[in-house]
Amino acid sequence: MCKYLLWNVLVAVALFNGATAEFSDIFDEELFIKPLPDRFIYSYFQFTTRWELGKNDSLLHTNLVSRPLAELFHHYGVQELHLSFTYGLWRYESWGYPVTDAGPGAEVWAWFEPTTDHASIDHRWKMLCGTLSGMFCASLSFIDPSNTNEPVYSLRPQTHRFPGQPDPILRYAALPREIVCTENLTPWAKLLPCRSREGLVSLLVPDSIYASNYHSLGVHMRKLCADDACSEFQLEVKQTVSVVQDLRMFGGPNWSIRKLFGQGMEGSCALATTSNVYVDVTDNVGVDVSQKPDETVVFVRGGARTELHRFDVKQFEAATAKGRRAMFNVAVMDKRDPNVIVVAGPPPIYAKRFILGVGQERGKIVTQITNTHWGPLEMVVFENIPWFVPIYLHTLTIRHGSQRIQPAFMHYTPGVQRERPYGLEVGLRVPARSTIELSIDFDYIFLKWQEYPPDANHGHYIPSSIISLLLSSARNYTSVPREVALFRESFNATRLTGYFLQLRTEALLLTLPTPDFSMPYNVICLACTVVALAFGPIHNISTKRIVAKGKETDKVSLGAKLKQFFKEKLGRKQPQTKEEEAACEEDLNAPDTE
């Protein structure tokens, strides 16, 4: 009886503490939809969780933040982590800039707590990539020192920095051949507070996402410290999805959430503080929206005017809670002349990348950067070259037409075969309304036959280069400022110092010289045949004994045995008379008349 009462008291105390506990984490979900030129539409999902931790809090006791993500910061000493899985190529020249940029394939980089033991950093980096590989069902376990780089200028931390504090240590790697599929989306969605059951994440149906022209999954985490000791800090987890779809696949310029994603949305995530849908209606004259927005947001940032319709899913739920159950949906009808093609102006800067050369002895990697802005732009170009593409630094050339441009600065990390990739960062200045070419020569080399991929004739991939700069104008710019977290906090966020932009070029496909893989196959078949033919006789001769074999008596058949058996049973026959014997003899001696 005493044990029963004690158990009830403990359960009551636990329930009381759970009911009265106040968690310091906030979850927000946002969806931004923007029509693009040439009948494309861009959808950007952002799920943000912010968790305030005090001195007595632990990363091992989570509420809205997924514990596997929090343990990455706890066990590996990570201050900032970025991970993306991307399929397709973002067309900067016609689409402008995405909210979050990502290169083709898989891309991951992390900032570790500063230390002088770089061997421990390499070990933690390897363990971190292995953990992410198992968490997202990806091939990140193939990341090792042979494809890991340490850029100095291109990637900078987005966390707080205090005077006198040492810089964190960066590790960066890219796998441009990584294929993105449902196996990555499912574990990604399970890290959200409501998983894939309700809210905006319920729109991410694999059939709609993976039938698009471009899609990208992202996980971005950072640790924002309140002081240099980081005794109290905020852990920010941001999960993003970018999708570009062709409206011509849906039968016309009219679109809706139900048509884009195959279903409507029953409501917001119950754990979300806010749930907003933003539709960009800037300069969309002749376009009607199916329902009245909760708010029309008009703001100017960097000289660019933007008009958005905001739909509050929380208010939609409150309005329909008293009536019948309804699905949230926003439809847009385009009443403009279909024969009129809307041509948008190019963005301030875009780039292209390709390979030149004849034969398989020496080639050239060329990056073309176009500046359409009215003034010159200063930027940093980061080239991440694998170890099997040896480059020659003295062949680096930057040209504007026939004029040669000298780089402002350069940071070069020579590669080592099978140990370290080549890293090249070049700071340069692109003149106004001009196109420059950055080129560098490389050699084609032979690899060991075990180092070729299963489809050797498909070729090897070179990761995309990263271009980083500050724009003075926010034209075609949709990114969220680094010092804020939510998309709505980017409204009217004018920056006098400029708007930070990163864009990534194409991933190059390089066909290296391949040996004749059929020759080893033929040799193996011939050798196995010879061995098989020779093995049998040699084995018989060496293992069997030769024994003289005598003559065997004829075996009695089964019929003869049966006949003998019946003879013994019936006994001997009665002797015949002399007349019968004589008749038999006469019959036997009679001539054949036939």
VEXDREN-2710 file (C-alpha; in Angstrom, 1 decimal):
% VEXDREN-2710
k/r/px/py/pz
1/MET/0.0/0.0/0.0
2/CYS/2.8/2.4/0.8
3/LYS/4.6/1.6/-2.4
4/TYR/1.3/2.3/-4.3
5/LEU/0.9/5.7/-2.6
6/LEU/4.5/6.7/-3.2
7/TRP/4.2/5.8/-6.9
8/ASN/1.0/8.0/-7.3
9/VAL/2.8/10.9/-5.6
10/LEU/5.8/10.6/-7.9
11/VAL/3.6/10.5/-11.0
12/ALA/1.6/13.5/-9.8
13/VAL/4.8/15.5/-9.2
14/ALA/6.1/14.6/-12.7
15/LEU/2.9/15.6/-14.4
16/PHE/2.8/18.8/-12.4
17/ASN/6.4/19.7/-13.3
18/GLY/5.7/18.8/-17.0
19/ALA/2.6/21.0/-17.1
20/THR/4.2/24.0/-15.5
21/ALA/7.6/23.8/-17.3
22/GLU/8.3/26.7/-19.7
23/PHE/10.4/25.8/-22.7
24/SER/12.5/28.6/-24.2
25/ASP/12.3/27.3/-27.8
26/ILE/10.2/28.8/-30.6
27/PHE/9.3/27.2/-33.9
28/ASP/8.2/29.1/-37.0
29/GLU/7.3/27.9/-40.5
30/GLU/7.2/30.0/-43.7
31/LEU/6.5/29.5/-47.4
32/PHE/7.6/32.0/-50.0
33/ILE/6.2/31.6/-53.6
34/LYS/7.6/33.7/-56.4
35/PRO/6.7/33.4/-60.1
36/LEU/9.8/33.3/-62.3
37/PRO/10.2/34.4/-66.0
38/ASP/9.5/31.9/-68.8
39/ARG/6.6/30.2/-66.9
40/PHE/8.5/28.9/-63.9
41/ILE/7.6/29.2/-60.3
42/TYR/9.8/29.1/-57.2
43/SER/8.7/27.8/-53.8
44/TYR/10.9/28.2/-50.7
45/PHE/10.0/26.5/-47.5
46/GLN/11.7/27.5/-44.3
47/PHE/11.3/25.9/-40.8
48/THR/13.2/27.8/-38.1
49/THR/13.6/26.7/-34.5
50/ARG/15.4/29.0/-32.0
51/TRP/16.3/27.6/-28.6
52/GLU/17.6/29.8/-25.7
53/LEU/19.9/27.9/-23.4
54/GLY/21.1/29.0/-20.0
55/LYS/24.0/28.0/-17.8
56/ASN/22.1/25.0/-16.4
57/ASP/20.6/23.8/-19.6
58/SER/21.9/20.9/-21.6
59/LEU/21.8/20.0/-25.3
60/LEU/20.9/16.5/-24.4
61/HIS/17.4/17.6/-23.1
62/THR/15.6/18.9/-26.1
63/ASN/12.0/19.9/-26.8
64/LEU/11.3/21.2/-30.3
65/VAL/14.9/20.8/-31.6
66/SER/15.6/17.3/-32.8
67/ARG/18.0/15.6/-30.4
68/PRO/20.2/14.1/-33.1
69/LEU/21.0/17.6/-34.4
70/ALA/21.7/19.0/-30.9
71/GLU/24.0/16.1/-30.2
72/LEU/26.2/17.1/-33.2
73/PHE/27.0/20.3/-31.4
74/HIS/27.5/18.6/-28.0
75/HIS/29.8/15.7/-29.1
76/TYR/31.8/17.2/-31.9
77/GLY/32.3/20.8/-30.7
78/VAL/30.6/22.4/-33.7
79/GLN/29.7/26.1/-33.8
80/GLU/28.1/26.2/-37.2
81/LEU/27.0/23.6/-39.7
82/HIS/25.6/23.8/-43.2
83/LEU/24.4/20.9/-45.3
84/SER/22.6/20.8/-48.7
85/PHE/21.4/18.1/-51.2
86/THR/20.6/19.6/-54.6
87/TYR/19.4/18.3/-57.9
88/GLY/19.5/20.5/-61.0
89/LEU/21.0/23.8/-61.8
90/TRP/19.8/27.2/-60.8
91/ARG/19.6/29.6/-63.8
92/TYR/20.9/32.8/-62.4
93/GLU/20.7/34.6/-65.7
94/SER/16.9/34.3/-66.0
95/TRP/15.7/33.4/-62.5
96/GLY/17.7/35.8/-60.4
97/TYR/18.9/34.7/-57.0
98/PRO/17.5/32.1/-54.7
99/VAL/16.9/32.7/-51.0
100/THR/19.5/30.0/-50.1
101/ASP/22.1/29.1/-52.6
102/ALA/23.5/25.5/-53.0
103/GLY/25.7/23.7/-55.4
104/PRO/24.8/20.5/-57.3
105/GLY/25.0/17.3/-55.4
106/ALA/25.9/17.2/-51.7
107/GLU/27.7/20.1/-50.0
108/VAL/28.7/20.3/-46.3
109/TRP/30.9/22.6/-44.3
110/ALA/31.3/23.1/-40.6
111/TRP/33.0/25.5/-38.1
112/PHE/34.6/23.8/-35.1
113/GLU/35.6/25.3/-31.8
114/PRO/39.2/26.7/-32.0
115/THR/42.0/24.5/-31.0
116/THR/45.7/23.9/-31.8
117/ASP/45.2/20.2/-32.4
118/HIS/44.3/19.9/-36.0
119/ALA/44.5/16.1/-35.9
120/SER/41.5/16.1/-33.6
121/ILE/39.6/18.5/-35.9
122/ASP/40.2/16.1/-38.8
123/HIS/38.9/13.2/-36.7
124/ARG/35.8/15.1/-35.6
125/TRP/35.2/16.2/-39.2
126/LYS/35.3/12.5/-40.3
127/MET/33.0/11.4/-37.5
128/LEU/30.6/14.3/-38.2
129/CYS/30.3/13.4/-41.9
130/GLY/29.8/9.7/-41.0
131/THR/27.0/10.7/-38.5
132/LEU/25.3/12.9/-41.1
133/SER/25.6/10.1/-43.7
134/GLY/23.7/7.8/-41.5
135/MET/21.2/10.4/-40.4
136/PHE/20.2/11.5/-43.9
137/CYS/20.9/8.2/-45.8
138/ALA/23.5/9.9/-48.0
139/SER/27.1/9.1/-49.2
140/LEU/28.7/11.7/-46.9
141/SER/30.9/8.9/-45.4
142/PHE/33.0/9.2/-48.5
143/ILE/34.3/12.5/-47.4
144/ASP/37.9/12.3/-46.2
145/PRO/41.0/14.5/-46.4
146/SER/41.4/13.8/-50.1
147/ASN/38.3/15.9/-50.9
148/THR/38.2/18.3/-47.9
149/ASN/39.3/21.9/-48.3
150/GLU/39.8/24.9/-46.0
151/PRO/38.9/28.1/-47.8
152/VAL/40.0/31.3/-46.1
153/TYR/38.0/34.1/-47.7
154/SER/35.0/32.6/-49.4
155/LEU/33.2/31.1/-46.4
156/ARG/32.9/33.1/-43.2
157/PRO/31.2/32.2/-40.0
158/GLN/27.7/33.6/-39.3
159/THR/28.0/33.4/-35.5
160/HIS/28.9/36.1/-33.0
161/ARG/32.6/37.0/-32.6
162/PHE/34.1/38.7/-29.6
163/PRO/37.4/40.7/-29.4
164/GLY/40.4/38.5/-28.6
165/GLN/38.6/35.3/-29.4
166/PRO/40.4/32.9/-31.8
167/ASP/38.8/32.1/-35.1
168/PRO/36.9/28.8/-35.4
169/ILE/38.3/26.1/-37.8
170/LEU/36.6/25.4/-41.1
171/ARG/36.2/22.2/-43.0
172/TYR/34.5/22.1/-46.4
173/ALA/33.7/19.3/-48.8
174/ALA/31.4/18.7/-51.9
175/LEU/30.2/15.5/-53.6
176/PRO/28.8/16.7/-56.9
177/ARG/27.8/13.2/-58.0
178/GLU/25.4/12.7/-55.1
179/ILE/21.9/11.8/-56.2
180/VAL/19.0/13.3/-54.2
181/CYS/16.0/11.1/-53.6
182/THR/13.2/10.2/-51.2
183/GLU/15.7/8.5/-48.9
184/ASN/17.0/12.0/-48.1
185/LEU/13.7/13.7/-47.8
186/THR/12.1/11.3/-45.3
187/PRO/14.8/11.5/-42.6
188/TRP/15.0/15.3/-43.2
189/ALA/11.2/15.7/-42.5
190/LYS/11.4/13.5/-39.3
191/LEU/13.7/16.1/-37.7
192/LEU/10.9/18.7/-37.7
193/PRO/8.7/19.1/-34.6
194/CYS/5.5/18.0/-36.4
195/ARG/7.4/15.7/-38.8
196/SER/5.5/15.3/-42.1
197/ARG/2.0/15.0/-40.6
198/GLU/0.8/18.6/-40.5
199/GLY/1.7/22.1/-41.4
200/LEU/3.6/23.3/-44.4
201/VAL/5.8/20.2/-44.5
202/SER/2.7/18.1/-45.4
203/LEU/3.0/19.8/-48.9
204/LEU/6.3/18.2/-49.6
205/VAL/5.0/15.2/-51.4
206/PRO/7.9/13.2/-53.1
207/ASP/6.0/12.8/-56.4
208/SER/5.7/16.6/-56.7
209/ILE/9.2/17.5/-55.4
210/TYR/11.2/15.1/-57.4
211/ALA/9.3/15.8/-60.6
212/SER/10.5/19.4/-60.5
213/ASN/13.3/21.1/-62.5
214/TYR/15.2/22.0/-59.5
215/HIS/15.0/21.0/-55.8
216/SER/17.3/21.5/-52.8
217/LEU/17.2/20.3/-49.2
218/GLY/19.1/22.2/-46.6
219/VAL/20.0/22.1/-42.9
220/HIS/21.6/25.2/-41.4
221/MET/22.6/25.4/-37.7
222/ARG/24.5/27.9/-35.8
223/LYS/25.4/28.7/-32.1
224/LEU/24.9/32.3/-31.2
225/CYS/26.7/33.1/-27.9
226/ALA/25.8/35.9/-25.5
227/ASP/29.4/36.4/-24.3
228/ASP/32.9/35.2/-25.1
229/ALA/32.6/32.3/-22.6
230/CYS/29.4/31.2/-24.3
231/SER/27.8/30.2/-21.0
232/GLU/24.4/31.3/-22.4
233/PHE/23.7/30.9/-26.1
234/GLN/21.0/30.4/-28.7
235/LEU/20.9/27.3/-30.9
236/GLU/19.3/28.1/-34.2
237/VAL/18.2/25.3/-36.5
238/LYS/16.9/26.2/-40.0
239/GLN/15.6/23.5/-42.4
240/THR/14.9/24.7/-45.9
241/VAL/13.5/23.4/-49.2
242/SER/13.7/25.1/-52.6
243/VAL/11.6/23.9/-55.5
244/VAL/11.4/25.3/-59.1
245/GLN/8.5/23.9/-61.2
246/ASP/7.6/24.4/-64.8
247/LEU/4.0/25.7/-65.1
248/ARG/3.8/24.3/-68.6
249/MET/3.7/20.9/-67.0
250/PHE/0.5/21.9/-65.3
251/GLY/-1.4/23.0/-68.4
252/GLY/-1.1/26.7/-68.3
253/PRO/0.0/29.8/-66.4
254/ASN/-2.6/29.4/-63.7
255/TRP/-1.4/27.8/-60.5
256/SER/-2.4/26.9/-57.0
257/ILE/-0.9/25.2/-54.0
258/ARG/-3.1/22.2/-54.6
259/LYS/-1.9/22.0/-58.2
260/LEU/1.8/22.5/-57.4
261/PHE/2.0/20.0/-54.6
262/GLY/-0.8/17.6/-55.3
263/GLN/-2.9/18.5/-52.2
264/GLY/-4.0/21.3/-50.0
265/MET/-3.0/21.9/-46.4
266/GLU/-5.4/21.1/-43.5
267/GLY/-3.7/23.6/-41.2
268/SER/-0.5/24.7/-39.5
269/CYS/1.8/22.7/-37.2
270/ALA/0.3/22.8/-33.7
271/LEU/3.8/23.4/-32.2
272/ALA/4.5/26.4/-34.5
273/THR/4.3/29.9/-33.2
274/THR/3.6/31.4/-36.6
275/SER/2.7/29.8/-40.0
276/ASN/2.8/32.2/-42.9
277/VAL/2.5/31.9/-46.7
278/TYR/4.0/34.8/-48.8
279/VAL/3.1/35.2/-52.5
280/ASP/5.2/37.6/-54.5
281/VAL/2.9/39.8/-56.7
282/THR/5.4/42.5/-57.6
283/ASP/4.6/43.9/-61.1
284/ASN/2.0/41.2/-61.7
285/VAL/-0.6/43.4/-63.4
286/GLY/-3.6/41.3/-64.6
287/VAL/-3.1/38.5/-62.0
288/ASP/-5.9/37.7/-59.6
289/VAL/-5.6/35.8/-56.3
290/SER/-8.4/33.5/-55.2
291/GLN/-8.7/34.8/-51.7
292/LYS/-8.0/38.1/-49.9
293/PRO/-4.7/38.1/-48.0
294/ASP/-4.4/38.8/-44.3
295/GLU/-1.8/41.5/-45.1
296/THR/-0.2/43.2/-48.1
297/VAL/3.4/43.8/-47.4
298/VAL/5.1/46.5/-49.6
299/PHE/8.8/47.3/-48.8
300/VAL/11.8/48.7/-50.5
301/ARG/15.2/47.2/-49.9
302/GLY/18.4/48.3/-51.7
303/GLY/16.4/50.4/-54.2
304/ALA/14.2/47.4/-55.2
305/ARG/10.5/47.5/-54.5
306/THR/8.7/44.2/-53.5
307/GLU/5.0/43.5/-52.9
308/LEU/3.9/40.4/-51.1
309/HIS/0.6/38.9/-50.1
310/ARG/0.7/37.3/-46.6
311/PHE/-1.6/34.5/-45.6
312/ASP/-1.8/33.5/-42.0
313/VAL/-2.6/29.8/-41.7
314/LYS/-3.2/30.2/-37.9
315/GLN/-6.0/32.7/-38.6
316/PHE/-7.4/30.4/-41.3
317/GLU/-7.6/27.6/-38.8
318/ALA/-9.4/29.9/-36.3
319/ALA/-11.9/31.1/-38.9
320/THR/-12.7/27.5/-40.0
321/ALA/-12.7/25.9/-36.6
322/LYS/-16.3/26.9/-35.9
323/GLY/-17.5/25.8/-39.3
324/ARG/-16.9/22.9/-41.6
325/ARG/-13.4/21.5/-42.1
326/ALA/-11.6/23.1/-45.1
327/MET/-8.2/22.8/-46.8
328/PHE/-6.0/25.8/-47.0
329/ASN/-5.2/26.7/-50.7
330/VAL/-4.2/29.8/-52.6
331/ALA/-4.9/30.0/-56.3
332/VAL/-3.6/32.5/-58.8
333/MET/-5.3/33.2/-62.2
334/ASP/-3.2/34.8/-64.9
335/LYS/-5.5/36.9/-67.2
336/ARG/-2.7/38.3/-69.3
337/ASP/-2.4/37.7/-73.0
338/PRO/-0.6/34.3/-73.4
339/ASN/1.0/35.5/-76.6
340/VAL/2.9/38.2/-74.7
341/ILE/6.2/36.9/-73.3
342/VAL/7.4/38.8/-70.2
343/VAL/11.2/39.2/-70.4
344/ALA/12.9/40.1/-67.1
345/GLY/16.2/42.0/-66.9
346/PRO/19.3/40.0/-66.1
347/PRO/20.6/40.1/-62.5
348/PRO/23.6/42.2/-61.5
349/ILE/26.0/39.3/-61.8
350/TYR/26.0/35.7/-63.1
351/ALA/28.6/33.2/-64.2
352/LYS/29.2/30.2/-66.4
353/ARG/31.9/27.5/-66.3
354/PHE/33.1/25.0/-68.9
355/ILE/36.2/23.0/-70.1
356/LEU/38.3/23.7/-73.2
357/GLY/40.9/21.6/-74.9
358/VAL/41.4/19.1/-77.6
359/GLY/42.5/15.5/-76.9
360/GLN/43.3/13.9/-73.6
361/GLU/46.6/15.5/-72.8
362/ARG/45.9/19.0/-71.5
363/GLY/42.8/21.0/-70.9
364/LYS/41.6/24.4/-69.5
365/ILE/39.0/25.3/-66.9
366/VAL/37.3/28.6/-67.9
367/THR/34.9/30.6/-65.6
368/GLN/33.0/33.5/-67.3
369/ILE/31.7/36.2/-64.9
370/THR/29.3/38.8/-66.3
371/ASN/28.7/42.1/-64.5
372/THR/25.5/43.9/-65.7
373/HIS/25.7/46.5/-62.9
374/TRP/26.4/50.1/-63.5
375/GLY/29.5/50.0/-61.3
376/PRO/32.4/47.6/-60.8
377/LEU/32.1/44.7/-58.4
378/GLU/34.7/43.2/-56.2
379/MET/34.5/39.5/-55.5
380/VAL/36.3/36.3/-54.4
381/VAL/36.3/33.2/-56.6
382/PHE/36.9/29.9/-54.9
383/GLU/38.0/27.0/-57.1
384/ASN/37.8/23.5/-55.5
385/ILE/39.7/21.2/-57.8
386/PRO/40.1/17.4/-57.0
387/TRP/43.5/15.9/-56.6
388/PHE/43.1/13.9/-59.9
389/VAL/43.0/17.2/-61.9
390/PRO/46.5/18.7/-61.5
391/ILE/46.4/22.4/-62.3
392/TYR/49.3/24.8/-63.1
393/LEU/49.2/28.0/-61.1
394/HIS/51.5/29.9/-63.5
395/THR/48.8/29.4/-66.3
396/LEU/46.2/31.3/-64.3
397/THR/44.9/34.1/-66.5
398/ILE/42.2/36.7/-66.0
399/ARG/41.2/38.6/-69.1
400/HIS/38.7/41.3/-70.1
401/GLY/38.7/41.0/-73.8
402/SER/42.3/41.4/-74.9
403/GLN/43.2/43.2/-71.6
404/ARG/44.8/41.2/-68.8
405/ILE/43.6/41.8/-65.2
406/GLN/45.8/41.4/-62.2
407/PRO/44.1/39.7/-59.2
408/ALA/43.9/41.8/-56.0
409/PHE/45.0/38.8/-53.9
410/MET/45.3/35.1/-54.2
411/HIS/45.4/32.1/-51.8
412/TYR/46.6/28.8/-53.2
413/THR/46.7/25.4/-51.5
414/PRO/48.6/22.9/-53.7
415/GLY/47.0/19.5/-54.0
416/VAL/48.7/16.2/-53.2
417/GLN/47.6/13.1/-55.2
418/ARG/45.3/10.9/-53.2
419/GLU/45.7/13.1/-50.1
420/ARG/44.5/16.6/-50.6
421/PRO/42.6/18.6/-53.3
422/TYR/43.7/21.8/-54.9
423/GLY/42.3/25.0/-53.5
424/LEU/42.5/28.4/-55.2
425/GLU/40.9/31.7/-54.0
426/VAL/41.3/34.7/-56.2
427/GLY/40.2/38.3/-55.3
428/LEU/39.4/40.4/-58.4
429/ARG/37.5/43.4/-59.6
430/VAL/35.1/43.1/-62.5
431/PRO/34.5/46.3/-64.5
432/ALA/31.0/47.6/-65.0
433/ARG/28.9/46.1/-67.8
434/SER/31.6/43.6/-68.9
435/THR/32.5/39.9/-69.0
436/ILE/35.8/38.5/-67.8
437/GLU/37.3/35.1/-68.2
438/LEU/39.3/33.3/-65.5
439/SER/41.1/30.3/-66.9
440/ILE/43.7/27.8/-65.7
441/ASP/45.3/24.8/-67.4
442/PHE/45.3/21.2/-66.1
443/ASP/46.6/17.8/-67.1
444/TYR/44.8/14.6/-67.8
445/ILE/46.3/11.8/-65.8
446/PHE/45.9/8.0/-65.5
447/LEU/44.4/6.6/-62.3
448/LYS/44.8/3.3/-60.7
449/TRP/42.2/0.8/-61.9
450/GLN/40.6/0.6/-58.5
451/GLU/40.1/4.4/-58.4
452/TYR/37.7/4.5/-61.3
453/PRO/34.0/4.6/-60.5
454/PRO/31.8/1.7/-61.5
455/ASP/30.8/3.6/-64.7
456/ALA/34.3/4.7/-65.7
457/ASN/33.3/6.0/-69.1
458/HIS/30.7/8.4/-67.6
459/GLY/33.5/10.5/-66.3
460/HIS/34.5/12.3/-63.1
461/TYR/32.9/15.4/-61.6
462/ILE/34.6/18.7/-60.6
463/PRO/32.7/20.5/-57.8
464/SER/31.2/23.9/-58.7
465/SER/33.2/27.1/-57.9
466/ILE/31.8/29.6/-55.4
467/ILE/31.7/33.4/-56.1
468/SER/31.2/35.6/-53.0
469/LEU/30.6/39.4/-53.2
470/LEU/28.7/42.4/-51.8
471/LEU/26.0/43.9/-54.0
472/SER/25.2/47.5/-53.7
473/SER/21.7/46.9/-55.1
474/ALA/19.1/44.4/-54.0
475/ARG/17.7/43.8/-57.5
476/ASN/16.7/40.1/-57.9
477/TYR/17.9/39.6/-54.3
478/THR/15.7/37.6/-51.9
479/SER/18.2/36.3/-49.3
480/VAL/17.6/36.6/-45.5
481/PRO/20.2/38.8/-43.7
482/ARG/22.7/36.9/-41.7
483/GLU/21.9/38.7/-38.4
484/VAL/18.2/37.5/-38.5
485/ALA/16.5/34.2/-38.8
486/LEU/13.0/34.5/-40.2
487/PHE/12.0/35.5/-43.7
488/ARG/9.7/38.2/-42.5
489/GLU/12.6/39.9/-40.8
490/SER/14.2/40.6/-44.2
491/PHE/11.5/43.2/-45.0
492/ASN/12.9/46.7/-45.3
493/ALA/16.3/45.3/-44.3
494/THR/18.4/47.9/-46.1
495/ARG/22.2/47.6/-45.7
496/LEU/24.5/50.5/-46.5
497/THR/27.5/48.2/-46.6
498/GLY/25.9/46.0/-49.2
499/TYR/24.1/42.7/-49.6
500/PHE/26.1/39.6/-49.2
501/LEU/25.7/37.2/-52.1
502/GLN/27.0/33.8/-53.0
503/LEU/26.4/32.0/-56.3
504/ARG/27.7/28.7/-57.5
505/THR/28.6/27.6/-61.0
506/GLU/28.0/24.3/-62.8
507/ALA/29.7/21.1/-61.7
508/LEU/32.0/20.1/-64.6
509/LEU/32.1/16.6/-66.0
510/LEU/35.6/15.5/-66.9
511/THR/36.4/12.4/-69.0
512/LEU/39.7/11.0/-67.9
513/PRO/41.7/8.5/-70.0
514/THR/40.3/5.0/-69.1
515/PRO/42.1/1.7/-69.7
516/ASP/40.5/-1.1/-71.7
517/PHE/38.6/-2.8/-68.9
518/SER/37.7/-5.7/-71.3
519/MET/41.3/-6.9/-71.4
520/PRO/41.5/-7.9/-67.7
521/TYR/38.1/-9.6/-68.2
522/ASN/39.5/-11.6/-71.2
523/VAL/42.7/-12.5/-69.3
524/ILE/40.7/-13.7/-66.3
525/CYS/38.4/-15.8/-68.4
526/LEU/41.3/-17.4/-70.3
527/ALA/43.3/-18.1/-67.2
528/CYS/40.3/-19.6/-65.4
529/THR/39.5/-21.8/-68.4
530/VAL/43.1/-23.1/-68.6
531/VAL/43.2/-23.8/-64.9
532/ALA/39.8/-25.5/-65.0
533/LEU/40.9/-27.8/-67.9
534/ALA/44.2/-28.6/-66.3
535/PHE/42.9/-29.1/-62.8
536/GLY/40.7/-32.1/-63.5
537/PRO/43.2/-34.5/-65.0
538/ILE/46.0/-33.5/-62.6
539/HIS/43.8/-33.9/-59.6
540/ASN/42.7/-37.4/-60.7
541/ILE/46.3/-38.5/-61.4
542/SER/47.6/-37.2/-58.1
543/THR/44.8/-38.3/-55.8
544/LYS/43.5/-41.7/-57.2
545/ARG/45.2/-45.1/-57.0
546/ILE/45.6/-47.5/-59.9
547/VAL/44.3/-51.0/-58.9
548/ALA/44.1/-54.2/-61.2
549/LYS/40.5/-55.2/-61.6
550/GLY/39.6/-59.0/-62.1
551/LYS/36.9/-60.4/-64.5
552/GLU/33.5/-60.2/-62.9
553/THR/30.9/-62.9/-63.3
554/ASP/27.8/-62.1/-65.2
555/LYS/25.1/-60.8/-63.0
556/VAL/21.8/-62.6/-62.9
557/SER/18.9/-60.6/-64.1
558/LEU/15.8/-60.0/-62.2
559/GLY/13.7/-62.1/-64.6
560/ALA/16.0/-65.1/-64.2
561/LYS/15.7/-64.9/-60.5
562/LEU/11.9/-64.8/-60.7
563/LYS/11.9/-67.8/-63.0
564/GLN/14.2/-69.7/-60.7
565/PHE/12.0/-68.9/-57.8
566/PHE/8.8/-70.2/-59.4
567/LYS/10.6/-73.4/-60.5
568/GLU/11.6/-74.1/-56.9
569/LYS/8.0/-73.5/-55.7
570/LEU/6.3/-75.7/-58.4
571/GLY/8.8/-78.5/-58.1
572/ARG/10.1/-80.8/-60.8
573/LYS/7.9/-81.7/-63.9
574/GLN/6.4/-85.3/-64.4
575/PRO/8.4/-87.6/-66.7
576/GLN/6.9/-87.8/-70.2
577/THR/5.9/-91.1/-71.9
578/LYS/7.8/-92.6/-74.8
579/GLU/5.1/-91.7/-77.3
580/GLU/5.2/-88.0/-76.2
581/GLU/9.0/-88.0/-76.4
582/ALA/8.9/-89.4/-79.9
583/ALA/6.3/-86.9/-81.0
584/CYS/8.5/-84.0/-79.7
585/GLU/11.5/-85.4/-81.5
586/GLU/9.5/-85.7/-84.7
587/ASP/8.3/-82.1/-84.4
588/LEU/11.8/-80.8/-83.8
589/ASN/13.2/-82.7/-86.8
590/ALA/10.4/-81.7/-89.1
591/PRO/11.6/-79.5/-92.1
592/ASP/10.5/-75.9/-92.3
593/THR/7.7/-75.6/-94.9
594/GLU/7.4/-71.8/-94.9
END
